[in-house]
Amino acid sequence: MESEAPYAVGGQRQVEELLSAASLTHAQLARAVGRFNGDSGAMLNKSVRAAERAFSELDAYDEVIDTASNTGQTVTAQLRDLLTAEAPADIPAHLDALDTAAGTVRATDGPRALLNRILGVEDTAGGTPSTVRSLNWQDLPALPSAYGDEEAPLDNLLAFAARGEELQPRLREAHRARIEQVAAHLVDVVRQAAEAGFADEGFARASLHEARQAYALWLRCLEERRRDLGDGASA
């Protein structure tokens, strides 16, 4: 019969050394590979190696999340520049890049959750806010108009038109404020999603949806400004 003496005599010290090498606690190792109950030292070695591979897999998934987060942060900076330059045609491609980054993280959700459950560790990937704030047309500053202005004379067409001209500086400022508010919101939504690494599926999905909605709202603001102030309004 094969002797169990090496394990019996120095077994506890060997276990401690293996656990230290694998950076595991007793509880984590037990969850990962089960109870040993007198298994041989060779079996213990194999078990620890299996646990090491499990943690290595988790590290790889965390790296996917970090890479997606870095992509999101790069896109955030690019969107800020494009919104400031009012270059709408280039923005959809960057929103698509966010969808792709989130998709790479989604592909890790199942195995990542399984490994965390087996190892008995918390999924610490990303710091996710509780909700995604939405921005709607009704939330934007009102646009001044002679039609709703108490000082606009209603019985004199020329005077009414003149009052409209007087309101132009206020109208221009209101359009500027609306466009900047929507742009800032879009950037903030993408930034929060990037910082969380798209790790929480619900938050990532809601963030990317809101980013698309904000982009559409921003385009609407640009169109409203062109309608009210003309093509040279951004100058």
N, C-alpha and C positions, 0 to 999 in steps of 0.2 A: 504494500500500500504506500502511496506517495505520502511523504512526511509533510505535516502541516506546521512543523516546528518553526520555520522562519517567520511565518505569519503569526504564530501564537506567541512567540517570545518578543519580537520587535514590532508586532502588528500595529499597535496604536501609534508608535513613532512614525512608521511608514505611512499610515493613513494621514497623519498630520502633515508630513512632508509633501505628499501628493496633493492634498487639499491646498496647501500653500502655493505649490507650483501652478495650480490651476486657478488660483484666486477665487476659490469657492468656499462657502460656509458649509458646515455639516448639513444644515437644513436644505440648502440649495442642491447639494449633491444627492441627498436622499430623494428629493422630488424629481431630480433629473434621471437617476438611474435605479432608484428603489433601495430597499434595505439589503445589507450584505449578509448578515447572519452567518458568519463563518466562511464566506467565499474565500477563495484563494487569493494570494497577492496578485497573481496574473489577472484574475478576473477584476480585481480592484483597479489595476492599471488600465484595463480596457474600459471600465466604467468611467473612470476619471477622464480618459481621452474622449469618450463620447460626450461627456458634459462640456469639455473644452470646445469641442466642435460646435455644440449647441450655442455656447456663448459667442463663438466666432461668427456663427450665422447671424446672431443678433447684432453684433458689431457691423456686419456687412449691411444689414437692413438699416441700421442707424446712419451708415454712410450714405445710403440712398436718400434718406430723409435730409441729411445735411446738404447733399448735392442739389436736391430740389429746392431747399431753402436758399442756397446761394444763387441758383437760377432766378428764383423769385425776387431776390434783392437786386440782382442786376436788372431785371425787367422793371422793377419799381423805379430805379434811377432813369432808365430809358424812357419810361412813360412820362415821368416828370418833365424831361426835356422836350418830348414830343408835344405834350399838352401846352407847355409854355410857348413853343414855336407854332402852335396851332397847326399841326401836321396830322390830320385825322387819318389819312390814307395808310400811314405806317403803323397805326395802333393795333388793328386786328391781328396782325402777325405776332405781336408781342402777347396779346391775350391768348392766342393759340399756344404759344410757348408755355404759358402758365398751365393750360389744360394738359399739355404733354408732361410737364414736370409732376403735376398732381397724379397723372396716370401711372407714372413709374412708382410712386409711393403706394398707390392703391394695389399694385401687383404684389406688394409685400405684406398687405394687411393680414391675410389668412395665416401664413406661416409665422409671422411675427407674433400674432396673438397666441398661436399654439405654443410656441417656444416660451413665451412669457408665462403662460399657464403651467407648462411642465416644470419650468425652473422656479416658479413661485416668486417671480420678480415683477415689479411694477413697470408698465410701459411708460417710460419717461420721455419719449420722443416728442419734442415740440411742447410749447407752452400755449395752450389754446384758450383764447377768450371765450366767454360764455355765449355771446351772440354776435351776429353781424348786423351792424347798423345800416338801415336802408335810407336812401335819400330820394324824395319824390318831388315832382314839379311844384306841388303846393308848399314845400318847405323852403323854396327859394324866395329872395326878396321880391316884392311886387315891382312892376314896371310902371313908372309914372306916365300918365296919359292925360291929354287935355279933355278927353271924354269924361273922365272921373274927377277932374280938377274943379273945385268950387270957384276958383278965380277965373275960369274960362268963360267968356261971354257967350251965351248960347243964342243970342239974337243977332249976331253980327259975324258973318262968315270970315271976313278978313281979320277981324280981331281974334276970332277963335283960332285961325291959322297962326296968327302972330303968337298967341299964347303957347301953341304947340312948339314953335321955334324956341321960345323962352325955356321950355322944359327939356330941350335937347341935352344940355350938360348933365342934368339929373338922370335922364334916360341912358345916356352913354355910361355914366357911373354905375347905374343899376345893372346894366348888361355886363359890365366888367366884373362886378361883384358876383353875379350869378355864375358866370363862366368859371371864375376862380374858385368858387365854392364847390362846384361839381368836380372840377379837376382835382382839387385837394382831397375830396372824398374818394375819388377813384384811386388816387395814389395811396391813401391811407388804408383802404380795403385790401389792396394788393400787398402793401407792406405787412399788415397783420397776418395775412395768409402765409406770406413768405417766412415771417419770423416763427410761425407755428410749424413750418416745414410740411404743410399739407398732411400732417399725420392723422388728424381727426377728420374722418371722411365727411361727416355732416357739416362741420365748419368750413372745410375746404370747398365743398360743393356750393354752400351758400355764398361764400366769398367770391368764387368765380362767377356765379350767377349775378351777384350784385355788381361786380366789376363790369360785366356786359351791360347791365342796366344803366350804370353810371355813364358808360361810354355813349350809349344811345341818348341819354339825357343831355350830355355835353354837346353832342351833335345838334340836338334840338335847340339848345341855347345859342349856338353859333348861327343857326338858320334864323332864329328870331331876331338876332342882332342885325343880320344882313337885311332882313325885312324892314326893320325900323330905322337903321342908320346907313345902309348901303354897303357896298363892297369894301370901301376904305375905312370901315369902322374900327378895325383893329389897330390902325396906325396911331 
